[in-house]
Every structure is written in C-alpha cells, then in structure tokens.
C-alpha cells in the first residue's frame, strides 16, 4: 500500500481511488493539547500546575498541527515554570515565530505552497494579509478588491459569453481553498460556493513576510500597519506603480496622512462608523484614480468626479440618495444599504455594470432598463414604493438577459407577482418587506425556469395556509428560505413541486410549526433548519440587511460537511441514481 500526503486537494483528487480521499481537519482543543504535551514532555507527565497555561498556549495555535509542534519546541527550551510560560503566552501574538530555527524551517515549508502558485495568483494570495487577524473575509469584497488592484483583468475573446473578472476571481479563490491556504468559514445558502473565509495567523505572517521582502519580484506591493489608537489600519503601497490602498477598521480622523505623497489611491475601505463626512468629501476631491470605495455618505453628487470608480459601497445611512452615474463608465458594482435614485442623460450604455443594489424604481430607472442601459447586469436590488412604479417595470425586467439575482423590497401590500415578466435567466430571488404574500404569488415565482434559490424575509402572508408550489413548479429550486415570515400557520406543496429541493431554512416565523411543513421539506434531515421565534416579533419594519442577514442565510463549513456526509449515506442506502446537478454557481449571497 502506498500512502500519499499533500496540501493540495487537486493532487488528492487525481490520486484517489473509488473512495474519497481523507481530508485532515484542524485539531480540536483536546487533540491540540495532546500534541503539545507530547512534544514538550515526551514520555513524562505534565506537572499539574503547568497544564492550565499549557492548554492555553496550545489553544492559541488554532488547531494547526505544524504551528503546535513548532510552538511546543520553543516552549520545551524554556524554564518549566508557570511564570516563564505565562511570559511566552503574552509574547506569542507579537513575536515572529520565524525568528526561531524551528520556526524558520516551518515558514520555509509553508512558502513552498506559495512558490507553487502561478504568477497571476501570487499577488491575490499575498493581499489576504490586509485583513485583521482572525477576521472573516467576505469573498465578494475580496474579489472586488483584487479587480480594483489590477490583479484580475477581463479576458478579451470577442465572445459574448467570455468570463468576467469576477468569475476568474471565484476560480482563484477556489484554488487557494483547494491548496489549503485559505480556510472556509461559511458557504452560500446552496452549499456550493464560499461566502466567507479566513487565513490562519501563520499564513498571514507568511503573506506579510513575502510582501515586504525586497527580493520578492512577483509582487511589488508592501504592507504596513501604522499604529492608530482604537483602529486597525493597513496601508498597501507599490513603489513600482506609485499606487496606494488604505484599509481602516475603526475611527481614524486624519486618515490621509497614512497615504504617501505622489501616490495614486486605488482603494479606500472604511469599516468604521465615526468617519467625518465633511472632511472625507474634501479629501476625495483629488483621488481621481480611486477604483474601490467603501465609506459613509449623506450625498453622492461629488462622487461623479471619481470617474475611475469600479466598486462603491454606501454604508450606514438612512438618507435617500440621488446619484448621477453617466460619468462613471468604469462602474461595476454599486452596493447600498438604502435605496439610491439613479440619474443620468447619456445614451451610451454602461457595459461594465454587474451589480445595482439597492436602487429606487422610478420612471428614470424604467427608461434605463427599457433602453438596455445595463446590458451585462447580473444582480439587481429594487426598492418599489407603489403601483405606479411597478406598472412600468412589469415588462422591463425581461430585457435584462444576463440577470441572475433579483432582490425586491416591496413597500406596499396590494400586488400580484404574476403580472411581472421575470427573466428566464434568474437563479435567485429575494423578496422582502411585502405584507401581502399569497399562494398566487408563490405559484408565479414557481414558473421561473432557472430559479434555484428563493428567500422570503420580513414579509407577511394574507393566507394562513400558503401553497408553495403547484404541480411541476419550482422544477430546479434547490434552496428555500423563510425568515421572519408572519401570519402563516401551514405550508403545502403539490406533487412534483420543488422536486430538486436540497435545503430549507425556517427562522423566526411565528405561528408556523414543524409538523405543518410539507413532507418533502420534513424529509430533508440535516438540510432542514427550523427555529421557532421565542419572543414575539412586534415590528416588521426592518432594514433590508436585517430581514435576511448574512448569518441567517449562510451555512457554516461544519454544517455543510455534516449534511454532505448524511446525503452520501442516504444515496448509498437507497441505491438510486439522480440526475447530475449543474455545478455552475452564480450565487454570491449579497
């Protein structure tokens, strides 16, 4: 028998026999302590007074065997006393383990994985170090940052179905996961793509070390972490291209002093809530090269000057915005917590726009849609305030031939979704804020031929018994989610409806009981999540982000693996073949 070990899942997939290869996960707390104890004390017992601090040191290695072994080697050389080990524990977060001989060998081993990356992927991997230690990294944001930095560029093939940079970024991320350089924290609601990820602190140290190595030719960017009380600040600079990017977690009043002189700014990413809007507006005037911007705004007029902008995140403000986008020819993604009213008079189409979420549906947007102003739009989030606006949209959506994800926030009751002609390309719909959901609406949604994910959040039904699907409706639906849906006590499904359903989630739906779900849903096992609301929900006036939060719709990596294991066992026991499912996943769970 030949035993092969590898850090690359792709190698394991090639070498594996009929059975799946064994994936070694991170060690739990007890396994970490056992490895640490054996490395420090060998065959002797650990003194009782050292066990507590020893376990704490082992736990700080976050389950990575190589790091546990190396840390234990360092501890073994020190005095065996509580005081000495307490001192080691305090220093570990600030101490480069590579300074130790064993640590240097470990870093050299890890660097082999980096050296094996393609030249295009190396800067993408090193860029992961800009995020704070142990931070959950949202994959959507990460890929947009890679694009803003120029790490990923469009493939010029002349074909209409050519891969977009976002698609290439997804493949890059998947390869980093396969190589075990990136850890999956949560997957999208369909269990396919990665939604959030992390890198181990040791991998992060490797990224920083390689980035700041003057002999590193594959990436000219240098990472620095200037001290600023109460905030995490990371500055990414390139001496070669004279560019700079700035990340701020927390409040930094005078952030421009972190930007070197004569540098073009690619990225400004502010995740704090206390930035000074007045000063920010003044600072932004001269940043004509800016490609990625996340910041608090109360007005958007001045943003029209940022003509290189590709991604704009508008956060934490309840104001209604007017935004003229005709000069933002490079814009790809507009993300806003609250609706933006789009303005513009140019007849030139905005070919690059992939995401508009959320935007106000009015006569101007209707005109944009009818005239094909956004021919490559993939994700659209609409705020609809009344019948007048909806009437103009009934036939406009079908003109969006590349639309995959649609989010509707309906601020009125009387509506029939069947009047809307939905694009046949839609794979995901999120419906929020609607107080008049009925069986007729569900049946209309069930006729969308490509729909795979349906999410209902913060809505109210006008029927206690809701028919979720007539015969042969929702033929491709795989995921069904209801969060904070009120005034419904029973769900029904006719034979042949939702026949591909793999996962269902019910959270905080007062009045709905598990026993009143259709048999097709109750039989999903681990893939059915049902959580009743304990305190009554008195107010359904929630923001769109609250209605279906990221935490409520995502699936953790542990849940995903458990569900996959159960599914494999069920298939084996029943011995039947199912149709192959399409693995082309478009969902980013915005």
C-alpha positions in Angstrom: 0.0 0.0 0.0 1.2 3.5 -0.9 0.3 6.4 1.4 0.5 9.9 -0.2 0.1 13.1 1.7 -0.4 16.5 0.1 -1.5 20.0 0.9 -3.2 20.3 -2.5 -6.7 18.9 -2.8 -6.3 18.7 -6.6 -3.4 16.3 -6.3 -5.5 14.1 -3.9 -8.4 14.1 -6.3 -6.2 12.8 -9.1 -4.6 10.1 -6.9 -7.7 9.0 -5.0 -9.3 5.6 -5.7 -13.0 4.9 -5.7 -13.4 6.2 -2.2 -13.0 10.0 -1.5 -9.6 10.9 -0.1 -9.2 11.7 3.6 -9.3 15.4 4.5 -7.4 16.2 7.7 -9.2 19.0 9.6 -7.8 21.3 12.2 -7.2 19.8 15.6 -9.8 20.3 18.4 -8.8 21.6 21.8 -8.1 18.2 23.3 -6.1 17.0 20.3 -4.1 20.2 20.3 -3.2 19.8 24.0 -2.2 16.1 23.5 0.2 17.0 20.6 1.6 20.0 22.5 2.1 17.9 25.7 3.9 15.1 23.8 6.2 17.5 22.1 7.2 19.3 25.3 7.3 16.4 27.8 7.8 13.3 25.6 7.1 10.3 27.7 6.9 12.1 31.1 3.8 13.6 32.7 3.0 17.3 32.6 3.1 18.8 36.1 -0.4 19.7 37.2 0.5 23.4 37.8 1.6 23.8 34.1 -1.4 22.1 32.5 -3.7 25.1 32.6 -1.2 27.5 30.9 0.0 24.8 28.6 -3.5 24.1 27.3 -4.0 27.9 26.8 -0.8 28.1 24.7 -1.8 25.1 22.7 -5.3 26.6 22.1 -3.7 29.8 20.7 -2.3 27.8 17.8 -5.9 27.4 16.4 -5.6 23.7 15.7 -2.8 23.9 13.1 -0.5 20.8 13.9 2.6 22.4 12.3 2.3 25.5 14.5 1.5 23.5 17.6 4.6 21.4 17.1 6.8 24.4 16.4 5.4 26.4 19.4 5.9 23.3 21.6 9.6 23.1 20.5 10.1 26.7 21.6 8.4 26.2 25.0 10.4 23.0 25.6 13.6 25.0 25.6 12.4 27.5 28.2 12.2 27.1 32.0 9.3 24.8 33.2 7.5 27.3 35.4 4.1 29.0 35.3 5.8 32.4 35.3 8.0 31.5 32.3 5.1 30.0 30.3 2.9 33.0 31.1 5.5 35.2 29.7 5.7 33.1 26.5 1.9 33.3 26.1 1.9 37.1 26.4 4.7 37.4 23.8 3.3 34.9 21.2 1.0 37.4 19.4 3.8 39.9 19.0 6.7 37.5 18.4 7.6 36.3 14.9 7.9 32.6 15.2 10.2 32.6 12.2 13.0 34.0 14.4 13.4 30.6 16.0 15.3 28.0 14.0 12.4 25.6 14.0 10.1 28.4 13.1 12.2 29.3 10.1 12.0 25.7 8.9 8.3 25.8 9.2 8.0 29.0 7.3 10.2 27.6 4.5 7.8 24.6 4.3 4.8 26.9 4.1 6.5 29.0 1.5 6.7 26.0 -0.9 2.9 26.3 -1.3 3.3 30.0 -2.2 6.1 29.3 -4.6 3.9 26.7 -6.4 1.2 29.3 -7.2 1.0 30.9 -10.7 2.4 34.4 -11.1 -1.1 35.7 -11.5 -2.3 34.2 -8.3 0.6 35.2 -6.0 -0.4 38.8 -5.5 -4.0 37.7 -4.9 -2.8 35.4 -2.1 -0.5 37.9 -0.5 -3.3 40.5 -0.5 -5.1 38.5 2.1 -2.8 39.9 4.8 -4.6 43.3 4.6 -7.4 42.0 6.7 -7.2 41.9 10.5 -6.1 38.7 12.2 -8.9 36.2 12.6 -11.2 38.4 10.5 -13.9 36.7 8.5 -13.3 37.8 4.9 -16.3 38.2 2.6 -15.4 36.6 -0.7 -17.4 39.1 -2.7 -15.5 42.0 -1.3 -12.2 40.2 -1.7 -12.7 39.6 -5.4 -13.8 43.2 -6.0 -10.6 44.3 -4.3 -8.4 42.0 -6.4 -10.0 43.6 -9.5 -9.5 47.2 -8.2 -5.8 46.4 -7.7 -5.5 45.1 -11.2 -4.7 41.5 -10.2 -7.5 40.3 -12.4 -8.3 41.6 -15.8 -11.0 40.8 -18.4 -10.2 38.1 -20.9 -10.5 39.6 -24.4 -12.0 36.8 -26.5 -14.5 38.8 -28.6 -17.3 36.4 -27.4 -20.4 37.5 -25.6 -20.1 34.6 -23.1 -16.5 35.4 -22.1 -15.6 35.1 -18.4 -15.9 38.3 -16.4 -13.1 39.2 -13.9 -15.5 38.2 -11.0 -15.7 34.7 -12.5 -11.9 34.4 -12.7 -11.7 35.6 -9.0 -14.0 32.8 -8.0 -11.7 30.3 -9.6 -8.7 31.8 -7.9 -10.3 31.6 -4.5 -11.4 28.0 -5.1 -7.8 27.1 -5.9 -6.5 28.7 -2.8 -9.0 26.7 -0.8 -8.0 23.5 -2.6 -4.4 24.2 -1.7 -5.4 24.7 2.0 -4.0 28.2 2.0 -7.5 29.6 2.8 -10.0 28.2 5.3 -13.7 28.2 4.5 -15.7 29.8 7.3 -19.2 29.6 5.6 -20.7 28.7 2.3 -23.5 30.2 0.4 -27.0 29.1 1.2 -26.9 26.5 -1.6 -23.8 24.9 -0.1 -21.7 25.4 -3.2 -19.5 28.5 -3.3 -17.6 30.1 -0.5 -19.2 33.1 1.2 -16.7 33.9 3.9 -13.2 32.7 4.5 -10.2 33.1 6.8 -6.4 32.6 6.7 -4.5 31.2 9.6 -2.4 33.7 11.5 0.7 31.8 10.4 -0.3 32.0 6.8 -0.9 35.7 7.3 2.6 36.1 8.7 3.9 34.4 5.6 2.0 36.8 3.4 3.4 39.8 5.2 6.9 38.4 5.2 6.9 37.7 1.5 5.2 41.0 0.6 7.8 43.0 2.5 10.8 41.0 1.2 12.8 43.4 -1.0 13.9 40.4 -3.1 10.3 39.5 -4.0 9.8 40.3 -7.7 6.4 38.7 -8.2 4.6 41.4 -6.2 5.8 45.0 -5.8 3.3 45.9 -3.0 4.4 46.5 0.5 2.2 46.1 3.6 2.5 48.4 6.6 0.3 48.6 9.8 0.7 52.0 11.3 -0.4 52.3 14.8 -3.6 54.3 15.4 -5.5 54.1 18.7 -8.7 52.2 18.5 -8.4 51.1 14.9 -6.8 48.6 12.6 -5.0 50.4 9.7 -3.3 48.7 6.8 -1.5 50.6 4.0 -0.6 48.8 0.8 1.9 50.6 -1.4 3.6 49.9 -4.7 6.8 51.7 -5.4 6.8 50.4 -9.0 3.4 51.8 -10.0 3.2 54.5 -7.3 -0.1 53.3 -6.0 -1.6 53.0 -2.5 -4.6 51.4 -0.9 -5.8 52.1 2.6 -7.9 49.9 4.9 -9.3 51.3 8.2 -11.3 49.3 10.8 -12.5 51.8 13.4 -12.2 55.5 13.7 -9.2 57.4 12.2 -9.7 61.2 12.0 -6.8 62.2 9.8 -6.5 59.2 7.5 -4.8 60.9 4.6 -1.5 61.1 6.5 -1.3 57.3 6.0 -1.1 57.8 2.2 2.4 58.5 0.8 2.9 61.6 -1.2 2.7 61.4 -5.0 0.8 58.1 -4.8 -2.4 57.3 -6.8 -5.0 55.7 -4.5 -6.7 52.5 -5.7 -8.7 51.5 -2.6 -10.3 53.3 0.4 -12.0 50.8 2.6 -13.5 52.3 5.8 -15.5 49.9 8.0 -15.7 52.3 11.0 -18.9 54.3 11.8 -17.2 57.5 13.0 -15.6 59.0 10.0 -16.1 62.7 9.4 -18.2 63.1 6.3 -17.3 66.8 5.7 -13.5 66.1 5.8 -14.0 62.9 3.7 -15.7 64.9 0.9 -12.7 67.3 0.8 -10.1 64.6 0.8 -11.9 62.7 -2.0 -11.7 65.6 -4.5 -8.2 64.8 -5.5 -8.5 61.0 -5.7 -9.3 60.7 -9.4 -7.6 57.2 -9.7 -9.8 55.6 -7.0 -11.3 52.3 -8.0 -12.8 50.9 -4.8 -14.6 53.0 -2.2 -16.4 52.0 1.0 -17.5 54.9 3.2 -20.4 56.7 4.9 -22.2 59.3 2.7 -25.1 61.7 3.0 -24.9 62.9 -0.6 -23.4 61.4 -3.7 -23.0 64.4 -6.1 -19.3 64.7 -5.6 -18.7 61.0 -6.4 -19.4 61.7 -10.1 -15.9 63.2 -10.3 -14.4 59.8 -9.4 -14.5 58.5 -13.0 -12.2 55.5 -12.4 -14.5 54.1 -9.7 -15.3 50.4 -10.2 -16.9 49.4 -6.8 -18.9 51.7 -4.5 -20.2 50.6 -1.1 -22.5 53.1 0.6 -23.0 52.2 4.2 -24.8 53.2 7.4 -27.1 56.0 6.3 -30.9 56.1 6.1 -30.9 59.1 3.7 -32.3 58.8 0.2 -29.6 59.4 -2.4 -29.6 61.0 -5.9 -26.7 59.7 -8.0 -25.8 60.7 -11.5 -23.9 57.6 -12.9 -23.4 58.6 -16.5 -19.8 59.7 -15.9 -18.9 56.5 -14.0 -18.2 54.5 -17.1 -16.0 52.0 -15.2 -18.5 51.3 -12.5 -19.1 47.5 -12.0 -20.7 47.3 -8.5 -23.0 49.6 -6.6 -23.9 48.3 -3.1 -26.0 50.4 -0.8 -27.8 49.7 2.5 -30.6 52.0 1.4 -32.1 52.9 -2.0 -30.3 55.1 -4.5 -32.2 57.2 -7.0 -30.2 56.9 -10.3 -29.9 59.9 -12.6 -28.3 60.5 -16.0 -29.0 61.5 -19.5 -26.2 59.9 -21.6 -27.3 57.4 -24.3 -24.0 55.5 -24.0 -24.6 52.1 -22.4 -22.8 51.2 -19.2 -21.3 47.9 -20.3 -19.3 47.2 -17.1 -22.1 47.3 -14.5 -22.7 44.0 -12.8 -24.5 45.0 -9.6 -27.0 47.6 -8.7 -28.4 47.1 -5.2 -30.4 48.8 -3.9 -31.9 51.3 -6.4 -35.2 53.1 -6.4 -37.6 52.0 -9.1 -38.9 55.2 -10.8 -39.5 56.4 -14.4 -35.8 57.1 -14.9 -34.7 53.6 -13.9 -37.5 52.2 -16.1 -36.2 54.2 -19.0 -32.7 52.8 -18.3 -34.0 49.2 -18.3 -36.1 49.6 -21.4 -33.2 51.1 -23.4 -30.8 48.4 -22.4 -28.6 50.8 -20.4 -27.1 48.0 -18.3 -26.7 45.1 -20.8 -24.4 43.0 -18.5 -26.3 43.4 -15.2 -26.2 40.3 -13.1 -27.6 41.4 -9.7 -30.4 43.9 -9.2 -31.9 45.1 -6.0 -35.1 47.2 -6.3 -37.0 49.4 -3.8 -40.6 49.6 -5.1 -42.8 52.1 -3.3 -46.1 51.8 -5.2 -48.2 50.5 -8.1 -47.3 53.3 -10.4 -43.6 52.3 -10.3 -44.4 48.6 -10.5 -46.6 49.0 -13.6 -43.7 50.4 -15.6 -41.4 47.5 -14.6 -43.8 44.6 -15.5 -42.1 44.1 -18.9 -38.8 45.8 -18.3 -37.1 43.1 -16.4 -37.3 40.5 -19.2 -34.9 42.7 -21.2 -32.1 42.0 -18.7 -30.9 38.9 -20.4 -27.9 38.3 -18.1 -29.7 38.9 -14.8 -29.1 36.1 -12.3 -30.1 37.6 -8.9 -33.1 39.8 -8.2 -33.9 41.4 -4.8 -37.3 43.1 -4.4 -38.2 45.3 -1.5 -41.9 45.9 -1.8 -43.2 48.8 0.4 -46.9 48.2 -0.3 -49.5 45.4 0.1 -51.7 45.0 -3.0 -49.5 43.3 -5.6 -49.7 40.3 -7.8 -46.2 39.0 -8.8 -47.8 37.1 -11.7 -48.0 40.4 -13.6 -44.2 40.7 -13.7 -42.4 39.0 -16.6 -39.3 37.7 -14.9 -36.1 37.0 -17.0 -35.7 33.2 -17.6 -32.0 33.5 -16.6 -32.9 34.2 -12.9 -31.3 31.7 -10.5 -32.1 33.5 -7.2 -34.9 35.8 -5.9 -35.1 37.6 -2.5 -38.4 39.1 -1.6 -38.6 41.5 1.4 -40.9 44.0 3.1 -44.0 42.6 1.4 -47.2 42.5 3.5 -49.4 40.7 1.0 -47.8 37.3 0.2 -50.3 34.7 -1.1 -50.3 31.4 -2.9 -50.9 33.1 -6.2 -47.5 34.9 -5.8 -45.7 31.7 -4.9 -47.1 29.9 -8.0 -45.9 32.8 -10.2 -42.4 32.5 -8.8 -42.6 28.8 -9.4 -42.8 29.3 -13.1 -39.3 30.9 -13.4 -37.5 28.1 -15.2 -34.0 28.6 -13.8 -34.8 29.5 -10.2 -32.6 27.7 -7.7 -32.8 29.8 -4.6 -35.8 31.6 -3.1 -35.6 33.7 0.0 -38.5 35.4 1.8 -37.6 37.8 4.6 -39.6 40.2 6.7 -42.8 39.5 4.8 -46.4 38.9 5.9 -48.9 36.5 4.4 -52.6 37.1 3.8 -53.3 33.4 3.8 -52.8 31.2 6.8 -52.3 28.2 4.6 -49.8 29.0 1.9 -49.5 26.8 -1.2 -45.8 27.0 -2.0 -45.9 25.2 -5.3 -48.4 23.7 -7.8 -47.6 20.6 -9.8 -44.3 20.8 -11.7 -43.5 24.3 -10.3 -40.0 25.3 -9.0 -38.5 22.5 -11.1 -34.9 23.5 -10.4 -35.3 25.0 -6.9 -32.6 23.8 -4.5 -32.8 26.2 -1.5 -36.0 27.6 0.1 -35.6 30.1 3.0 -38.2 31.8 5.1 -37.0 34.3 7.8 -39.4 36.4 9.9 -42.4 35.5 7.8 -45.6 36.1 9.8 -49.3 35.2 9.5 -48.8 31.8 8.1 -49.5 28.5 10.0 -49.2 25.9 7.3 -47.3 25.3 4.1 -48.4 22.9 1.3 -46.7 21.5 -1.8 -48.4 19.7 -4.7 -46.9 16.5 -6.1 -43.9 17.3 -8.4 -43.2 20.7 -7.0 -39.7 21.5 -5.7 -38.5 18.1 -6.7 -34.8 19.2 -6.6 -35.1 20.8 -3.1 -31.9 20.1 -1.1 -32.1 22.6 1.7 -34.8 24.5 3.6 -34.5 27.1 6.4 -37.2 28.5 8.6 -36.3 31.0 11.3 -38.5 33.3 13.4 -41.8 32.5 11.7 -44.4 33.0 14.4 -47.3 30.6 14.1 -45.6 28.1 11.8 -44.8 24.7 13.3 -42.5 22.0 12.1 -45.4 19.5 11.8 -47.1 21.8 9.4 -44.4 21.8 6.8 -44.8 19.7 3.6 -43.4 16.1 3.8 -40.9 17.0 1.1 -39.3 19.5 3.4 -39.6 17.5 6.6 -37.6 14.6 5.0 -34.5 16.8 4.3 -32.8 15.7 7.6 -29.7 17.8 8.4 -30.6 20.0 5.4 -33.8 21.3 7.2 -33.3 24.0 9.7 -36.3 25.1 11.8 -36.0 27.6 14.5 -39.1 29.0 16.2 -39.3 32.6 17.4 -39.3 32.7 21.1 -40.0 36.4 21.8 -42.8 37.7 19.6 -41.7 40.0 16.7 -43.6 43.2 17.2 -42.1 45.2 14.4 -41.6 44.0 10.8 -40.2 47.4 9.8 -36.7 46.1 9.3 -33.9 47.3 7.1 -33.2 45.1 4.1 -29.9 43.9 5.6 -31.8 42.8 8.8 -34.5 41.0 7.0 -32.3 38.2 5.8 -28.9 38.7 7.5 -25.8 37.0 6.3 -25.6 34.8 9.4 -29.2 33.6 8.8 -28.8 32.6 5.2 -25.2 31.2 5.2 -24.2 27.6 6.0 -21.1 27.0 8.1 -18.4 24.7 6.8 -19.1 22.2 9.7 -22.9 22.1 8.8 -22.0 21.7 5.1 -19.7 18.7 5.8 -22.3 17.1 8.1 -25.1 17.5 5.5 -22.9 16.2 2.7 -21.9 13.1 4.8 -25.6 12.3 5.5 -26.5 12.8 1.9 -23.8 10.3 0.8 -25.0 7.8 3.3 -28.7 8.2 2.1 -27.7 7.7 -1.5 -25.7 4.6 -0.7 -28.5 3.0 1.3 -31.3 3.7 -1.2 -29.1 2.8 -4.2 -30.6 5.1 -6.8 -29.2 7.4 -9.4 -30.2 11.0 -9.6 -29.7 13.5 -12.5 -26.5 15.3 -12.4 -26.9 18.8 -11.0 -25.4 21.9 -12.7 -22.4 23.0 -10.8 -22.3 26.4 -12.3 -22.9 28.6 -9.2 -23.8 32.2 -9.7 -25.0 33.0 -6.2 -22.9 35.4 -4.1 -25.5 35.8 -1.3 -25.3 39.5 -1.3 
